[in-house]
Amino acid sequence: MPDITTASVEYPANGISGTGHLARPDDAATHPGVIVIQEWWGLDAHIKSIADRFAREGFVALAPDLYRGQFATEPDEARKLVLNMNREQAQKDLVGAVKYLQALPQVAPKRLGCIGFCMGGSLTLALAAATPDIAAAAPFYAGFQPPAEELAKIEAEMFCAFGGDDAGIPLDNVRKFEAALKSSNRNATVKVYDGAPHSFFNDTRDSYRPDAAKDAWEHSLALFQRVLT
């Protein structure tokens, strides 16, 4: 694996500043860019580690800090942070992150990938609907899926991962989402992991399922490598 460089960065976000964790290969070459969107816990060590993993695979990865320095370790704390988050501003932060990443001389091509988890999975779909600059998207266990008219705006090729034993996202909802993607002719693969609960990718939680996480990572990485490189 190549050496990587990481840094805390600040970027414009519709008149105010957004911040985030940037990870990139430690070389002088150009690389495709990926936005990594946090779970409801915030920009914690786990999300930063995912950005770092992408950097080791040859991507420039930016994980925006949508809570602006706050993060949670317990569900009640996380719930409060979600409720207090200004979703309109979060969307502006993400669009600002896209523009910042595109402007980096180390990033090419200028169409990006986006991956997100739980709340971040839903925001991944929203970001892909908001801008054609997202060419590939991997929403993981997105509990809120955009309405049909928003899904129809998504140009990105998608890999959508869900847990078969996710208590918060009934399988019927997943199948309805899959049907909506098909009816709008989106280029998307939906995969349900049998026996996997919500947040099965998070290796810092009891919900972690290594086999499902490994497979979902490989699918997401293959998508980004194929579409962005």
C-alpha positions as YAML, in Angstrom:
chain: A
units: angstrom
residues:
- id: 1
  name: MET
  ca: [0.00, 0.00, 0.00]
- id: 2
  name: PRO
  ca: [1.30, 3.49, -0.80]
- id: 3
  name: ASP
  ca: [2.03, 6.11, 1.82]
- id: 4
  name: ILE
  ca: [-0.72, 8.64, 2.37]
- id: 5
  name: THR
  ca: [-1.00, 12.21, 3.60]
- id: 6
  name: THR
  ca: [-3.87, 13.37, 5.82]
- id: 7
  name: ALA
  ca: [-4.94, 16.85, 6.90]
- id: 8
  name: SER
  ca: [-7.80, 18.82, 8.38]
- id: 9
  name: VAL
  ca: [-9.03, 21.22, 5.71]
- id: 10
  name: GLU
  ca: [-11.40, 24.15, 5.43]
- id: 11
  name: TYR
  ca: [-13.41, 25.04, 2.34]
- id: 12
  name: PRO
  ca: [-16.14, 27.53, 1.30]
- id: 13
  name: ALA
  ca: [-19.72, 26.32, 1.76]
- id: 14
  name: ASN
  ca: [-22.23, 28.88, 0.51]
- id: 15
  name: GLY
  ca: [-20.86, 31.88, 2.37]
- id: 16
  name: ILE
  ca: [-19.55, 30.08, 5.45]
- id: 17
  name: SER
  ca: [-16.76, 27.57, 5.96]
- id: 18
  name: GLY
  ca: [-16.98, 23.81, 5.98]
- id: 19
  name: THR
  ca: [-14.29, 21.57, 7.40]
- id: 20
  name: GLY
  ca: [-13.27, 17.99, 6.87]
- id: 21
  name: HIS
  ca: [-10.66, 15.26, 6.87]
- id: 22
  name: LEU
  ca: [-8.66, 14.97, 3.64]
- id: 23
  name: ALA
  ca: [-6.62, 11.88, 2.78]
- id: 24
  name: ARG
  ca: [-4.59, 11.36, -0.40]
- id: 25
  name: PRO
  ca: [-1.72, 9.30, -1.75]
- id: 26
  name: ASP
  ca: [1.63, 10.85, -0.87]
- id: 27
  name: ASP
  ca: [2.83, 11.40, -4.41]
- id: 28
  name: ALA
  ca: [2.80, 13.99, -7.19]
- id: 29
  name: ALA
  ca: [0.29, 12.19, -9.42]
- id: 30
  name: THR
  ca: [-3.38, 12.95, -9.98]
- id: 31
  name: HIS
  ca: [-6.07, 10.65, -8.57]
- id: 32
  name: PRO
  ca: [-9.87, 10.37, -8.67]
- id: 33
  name: GLY
  ca: [-11.78, 11.98, -5.82]
- id: 34
  name: VAL
  ca: [-14.29, 10.52, -3.35]
- id: 35
  name: ILE
  ca: [-16.58, 12.20, -0.81]
- id: 36
  name: VAL
  ca: [-17.07, 10.12, 2.38]
- id: 37
  name: ILE
  ca: [-20.20, 11.04, 4.36]
- id: 38
  name: GLN
  ca: [-20.45, 10.30, 8.07]
- id: 39
  name: GLU
  ca: [-22.89, 8.18, 10.05]
- id: 40
  name: TRP
  ca: [-25.00, 9.90, 12.70]
- id: 41
  name: TRP
  ca: [-22.05, 9.58, 15.11]
- id: 42
  name: GLY
  ca: [-20.20, 12.36, 13.27]
- id: 43
  name: LEU
  ca: [-16.73, 12.66, 11.77]
- id: 44
  name: ASP
  ca: [-15.18, 10.13, 14.13]
- id: 45
  name: ALA
  ca: [-12.08, 7.95, 13.82]
- id: 46
  name: HIS
  ca: [-14.03, 5.30, 11.91]
- id: 47
  name: ILE
  ca: [-15.12, 7.66, 9.14]
- id: 48
  name: LYS
  ca: [-11.62, 9.13, 8.92]
- id: 49
  name: SER
  ca: [-10.25, 5.59, 8.58]
- id: 50
  name: ILE
  ca: [-12.54, 4.98, 5.58]
- id: 51
  name: ALA
  ca: [-11.17, 8.09, 3.87]
- id: 52
  name: ASP
  ca: [-7.67, 6.82, 4.64]
- id: 53
  name: ARG
  ca: [-8.52, 3.42, 3.11]
- id: 54
  name: PHE
  ca: [-9.58, 5.12, -0.10]
- id: 55
  name: ALA
  ca: [-6.32, 7.09, -0.15]
- id: 56
  name: ARG
  ca: [-4.37, 3.85, 0.13]
- id: 57
  name: GLU
  ca: [-6.32, 2.57, -2.87]
- id: 58
  name: GLY
  ca: [-5.29, 5.58, -4.96]
- id: 59
  name: PHE
  ca: [-8.08, 8.10, -4.33]
- id: 60
  name: VAL
  ca: [-8.17, 11.60, -2.89]
- id: 61
  name: ALA
  ca: [-10.87, 11.31, -0.20]
- id: 62
  name: LEU
  ca: [-12.63, 14.09, 1.70]
- id: 63
  name: ALA
  ca: [-14.87, 13.40, 4.70]
- id: 64
  name: PRO
  ca: [-16.81, 16.59, 5.52]
- id: 65
  name: ASP
  ca: [-17.52, 17.38, 9.18]
- id: 66
  name: LEU
  ca: [-21.26, 18.05, 9.14]
- id: 67
  name: TYR
  ca: [-21.41, 18.51, 12.95]
- id: 68
  name: ARG
  ca: [-18.55, 21.02, 12.98]
- id: 69
  name: GLY
  ca: [-16.31, 19.40, 15.54]
- id: 70
  name: GLN
  ca: [-18.90, 17.45, 17.50]
- id: 71
  name: PHE
  ca: [-19.33, 13.70, 17.47]
- id: 72
  name: ALA
  ca: [-21.15, 11.16, 19.59]
- id: 73
  name: THR
  ca: [-20.35, 7.79, 21.12]
- id: 74
  name: GLU
  ca: [-23.82, 6.93, 22.46]
- id: 75
  name: PRO
  ca: [-27.12, 6.77, 20.54]
- id: 76
  name: ASP
  ca: [-28.83, 9.47, 22.62]
- id: 77
  name: GLU
  ca: [-25.97, 11.87, 21.89]
- id: 78
  name: ALA
  ca: [-26.06, 11.02, 18.20]
- id: 79
  name: ARG
  ca: [-29.83, 11.51, 18.05]
- id: 80
  name: LYS
  ca: [-29.46, 15.01, 19.48]
- id: 81
  name: LEU
  ca: [-26.76, 15.89, 16.96]
- id: 82
  name: VAL
  ca: [-28.93, 14.68, 14.08]
- id: 83
  name: LEU
  ca: [-31.95, 16.64, 15.30]
- id: 84
  name: ASN
  ca: [-29.86, 19.79, 15.72]
- id: 85
  name: MET
  ca: [-28.18, 19.48, 12.33]
- id: 86
  name: ASN
  ca: [-29.36, 21.99, 9.75]
- id: 87
  name: ARG
  ca: [-30.00, 19.69, 6.80]
- id: 88
  name: GLU
  ca: [-30.09, 22.54, 4.31]
- id: 89
  name: GLN
  ca: [-26.69, 23.70, 5.47]
- id: 90
  name: ALA
  ca: [-25.41, 20.11, 5.47]
- id: 91
  name: GLN
  ca: [-26.35, 19.87, 1.81]
- id: 92
  name: LYS
  ca: [-24.49, 23.13, 1.14]
- id: 93
  name: ASP
  ca: [-21.49, 21.75, 3.03]
- id: 94
  name: LEU
  ca: [-21.49, 18.69, 0.79]
- id: 95
  name: VAL
  ca: [-21.81, 20.70, -2.42]
- id: 96
  name: GLY
  ca: [-18.95, 22.87, -1.16]
- id: 97
  name: ALA
  ca: [-16.91, 19.74, -0.48]
- id: 98
  name: VAL
  ca: [-17.49, 18.59, -4.06]
- id: 99
  name: LYS
  ca: [-16.29, 21.91, -5.44]
- id: 100
  name: TYR
  ca: [-13.28, 21.95, -3.14]
- id: 101
  name: LEU
  ca: [-12.24, 18.45, -4.14]
- id: 102
  name: GLN
  ca: [-12.72, 19.22, -7.84]
- id: 103
  name: ALA
  ca: [-10.48, 22.28, -7.52]
- id: 104
  name: LEU
  ca: [-7.54, 20.36, -6.02]
- id: 105
  name: PRO
  ca: [-4.75, 19.94, -8.59]
- id: 106
  name: GLN
  ca: [-4.24, 16.37, -7.35]
- id: 107
  name: VAL
  ca: [-7.79, 15.38, -8.37]
- id: 108
  name: ALA
  ca: [-8.62, 14.13, -11.86]
- id: 109
  name: PRO
  ca: [-11.09, 13.43, -13.35]
- id: 110
  name: LYS
  ca: [-13.36, 16.13, -11.99]
- id: 111
  name: ARG
  ca: [-16.44, 13.93, -11.65]
- id: 112
  name: LEU
  ca: [-16.34, 12.28, -8.24]
- id: 113
  name: GLY
  ca: [-17.49, 9.31, -6.23]
- id: 114
  name: CYS
  ca: [-19.51, 9.51, -3.02]
- id: 115
  name: ILE
  ca: [-20.04, 6.96, -0.27]
- id: 116
  name: GLY
  ca: [-22.07, 7.39, 2.91]
- id: 117
  name: PHE
  ca: [-23.41, 5.38, 5.82]
- id: 118
  name: CYS
  ca: [-26.82, 5.48, 7.54]
- id: 119
  name: MET
  ca: [-27.62, 9.21, 7.62]
- id: 120
  name: GLY
  ca: [-24.68, 9.59, 5.25]
- id: 121
  name: GLY
  ca: [-26.22, 7.03, 2.91]
- id: 122
  name: SER
  ca: [-29.34, 9.17, 2.61]
- id: 123
  name: LEU
  ca: [-27.20, 12.27, 2.10]
- id: 124
  name: THR
  ca: [-25.23, 10.42, -0.59]
- id: 125
  name: LEU
  ca: [-28.45, 9.92, -2.56]
- id: 126
  name: ALA
  ca: [-29.44, 13.55, -2.02]
- id: 127
  name: LEU
  ca: [-26.04, 14.80, -3.15]
- id: 128
  name: ALA
  ca: [-26.10, 12.61, -6.26]
- id: 129
  name: ALA
  ca: [-29.54, 14.02, -7.08]
- id: 130
  name: ALA
  ca: [-28.30, 17.59, -6.50]
- id: 131
  name: THR
  ca: [-25.28, 17.52, -8.80]
- id: 132
  name: PRO
  ca: [-24.22, 15.60, -11.91]
- id: 133
  name: ASP
  ca: [-20.64, 15.96, -10.67]
- id: 134
  name: ILE
  ca: [-21.18, 12.74, -8.70]
- id: 135
  name: ALA
  ca: [-20.47, 9.97, -11.22]
- id: 136
  name: ALA
  ca: [-20.53, 7.00, -8.82]
- id: 137
  name: ALA
  ca: [-22.35, 6.60, -5.51]
- id: 138
  name: ALA
  ca: [-22.40, 3.95, -2.79]
- id: 139
  name: PRO
  ca: [-25.10, 4.61, -0.18]
- id: 140
  name: PHE
  ca: [-24.98, 2.14, 2.71]
- id: 141
  name: TYR
  ca: [-28.21, 1.43, 4.65]
- id: 142
  name: ALA
  ca: [-29.87, 4.70, 3.62]
- id: 143
  name: GLY
  ca: [-33.00, 4.92, 5.74]
- id: 144
  name: PHE
  ca: [-34.47, 7.85, 3.86]
- id: 145
  name: GLN
  ca: [-34.67, 7.48, 0.10]
- id: 146
  name: PRO
  ca: [-35.52, 10.44, -2.14]
- id: 147
  name: PRO
  ca: [-38.90, 10.58, -3.89]
- id: 148
  name: ALA
  ca: [-39.14, 9.36, -7.47]
- id: 149
  name: GLU
  ca: [-38.65, 12.80, -8.99]
- id: 150
  name: GLU
  ca: [-35.37, 13.20, -7.10]
- id: 151
  name: LEU
  ca: [-34.16, 9.70, -7.92]
- id: 152
  name: ALA
  ca: [-34.75, 10.49, -11.58]
- id: 153
  name: LYS
  ca: [-32.15, 13.28, -11.36]
- id: 154
  name: ILE
  ca: [-29.35, 10.93, -10.31]
- id: 155
  name: GLU
  ca: [-26.86, 10.34, -13.10]
- id: 156
  name: ALA
  ca: [-24.39, 8.41, -10.98]
- id: 157
  name: GLU
  ca: [-23.99, 4.67, -11.22]
- id: 158
  name: MET
  ca: [-24.86, 3.27, -7.81]
- id: 159
  name: PHE
  ca: [-24.15, 0.37, -5.49]
- id: 160
  name: CYS
  ca: [-26.66, 0.36, -2.62]
- id: 161
  name: ALA
  ca: [-25.98, -1.85, 0.40]
- id: 162
  name: PHE
  ca: [-28.54, -2.91, 3.03]
- id: 163
  name: GLY
  ca: [-28.62, -5.33, 5.92]
- id: 164
  name: GLY
  ca: [-31.18, -8.10, 5.80]
- id: 165
  name: ASP
  ca: [-31.66, -7.88, 9.58]
- id: 166
  name: ASP
  ca: [-31.74, -4.06, 9.77]
- id: 167
  name: ALA
  ca: [-34.41, -3.30, 12.38]
- id: 168
  name: GLY
  ca: [-34.66, 0.31, 11.20]
- id: 169
  name: ILE
  ca: [-35.08, -0.33, 7.46]
- id: 170
  name: PRO
  ca: [-37.72, -2.98, 6.72]
- id: 171
  name: LEU
  ca: [-36.96, -5.22, 3.76]
- id: 172
  name: ASP
  ca: [-40.21, -4.07, 2.14]
- id: 173
  name: ASN
  ca: [-38.81, -0.52, 2.07]
- id: 174
  name: VAL
  ca: [-35.64, -1.77, 0.41]
- id: 175
  name: ARG
  ca: [-37.63, -3.59, -2.28]
- id: 176
  name: LYS
  ca: [-39.76, -0.50, -2.91]
- id: 177
  name: PHE
  ca: [-36.57, 1.55, -3.28]
- id: 178
  name: GLU
  ca: [-35.15, -1.03, -5.68]
- id: 179
  name: ALA
  ca: [-38.37, -0.93, -7.71]
- id: 180
  name: ALA
  ca: [-38.26, 2.88, -7.81]
- id: 181
  name: LEU
  ca: [-34.70, 2.76, -9.14]
- id: 182
  name: LYS
  ca: [-35.73, 0.33, -11.86]
- id: 183
  name: SER
  ca: [-38.83, 2.30, -12.86]
- id: 184
  name: SER
  ca: [-36.73, 5.45, -13.26]
- id: 185
  name: ASN
  ca: [-34.10, 3.54, -15.26]
- id: 186
  name: ARG
  ca: [-31.29, 4.36, -12.85]
- id: 187
  name: ASN
  ca: [-28.03, 2.45, -13.23]
- id: 188
  name: ALA
  ca: [-28.03, 0.85, -9.80]
- id: 189
  name: THR
  ca: [-27.31, -2.40, -8.00]
- id: 190
  name: VAL
  ca: [-29.09, -3.08, -4.70]
- id: 191
  name: LYS
  ca: [-27.58, -5.77, -2.49]
- id: 192
  name: VAL
  ca: [-29.11, -7.04, 0.74]
- id: 193
  name: TYR
  ca: [-26.76, -8.89, 3.11]
- id: 194
  name: ASP
  ca: [-28.58, -11.73, 4.86]
- id: 195
  name: GLY
  ca: [-28.13, -11.69, 8.61]
- id: 196
  name: ALA
  ca: [-26.48, -8.27, 8.64]
- id: 197
  name: PRO
  ca: [-27.90, -5.58, 10.94]
- id: 198
  name: HIS
  ca: [-27.84, -1.84, 10.50]
- id: 199
  name: SER
  ca: [-24.32, -0.35, 10.44]
- id: 200
  name: PHE
  ca: [-22.73, -3.69, 9.55]
- id: 201
  name: PHE
  ca: [-19.75, -1.88, 8.00]
- id: 202
  name: ASN
  ca: [-18.70, -0.10, 11.21]
- id: 203
  name: ASP
  ca: [-15.84, -2.12, 12.67]
- id: 204
  name: THR
  ca: [-15.94, -0.14, 15.93]
- id: 205
  name: ARG
  ca: [-19.46, -1.35, 16.80]
- id: 206
  name: ASP
  ca: [-21.07, -4.63, 17.83]
- id: 207
  name: SER
  ca: [-23.11, -4.42, 14.61]
- id: 208
  name: TYR
  ca: [-19.98, -5.11, 12.53]
- id: 209
  name: ARG
  ca: [-20.21, -8.09, 10.22]
- id: 210
  name: PRO
  ca: [-16.80, -8.66, 8.60]
- id: 211
  name: ASP
  ca: [-17.95, -10.81, 5.68]
- id: 212
  name: ALA
  ca: [-20.69, -8.40, 4.64]
- id: 213
  name: ALA
  ca: [-18.41, -5.41, 5.19]
- id: 214
  name: LYS
  ca: [-15.65, -6.94, 3.07]
- id: 215
  name: ASP
  ca: [-18.00, -7.72, 0.20]
- id: 216
  name: ALA
  ca: [-19.66, -4.28, 0.29]
- id: 217
  name: TRP
  ca: [-16.26, -2.57, 0.34]
- id: 218
  name: GLU
  ca: [-15.08, -4.60, -2.65]
- id: 219
  name: HIS
  ca: [-18.23, -3.74, -4.62]
- id: 220
  name: SER
  ca: [-17.92, -0.05, -3.80]
- id: 221
  name: LEU
  ca: [-14.22, 0.09, -4.58]
- id: 222
  name: ALA
  ca: [-14.71, -1.74, -7.88]
- id: 223
  name: LEU
  ca: [-17.47, 0.71, -8.84]
- id: 224
  name: PHE
  ca: [-15.29, 3.74, -8.14]
- id: 225
  name: GLN
  ca: [-12.25, 2.24, -9.86]
- id: 226
  name: ARG
  ca: [-14.25, 1.39, -12.97]
- id: 227
  name: VAL
  ca: [-16.22, 4.63, -13.27]
- id: 228
  name: LEU
  ca: [-13.66, 7.16, -12.03]
- id: 229
  name: THR
  ca: [-10.34, 5.85, -13.31]
...
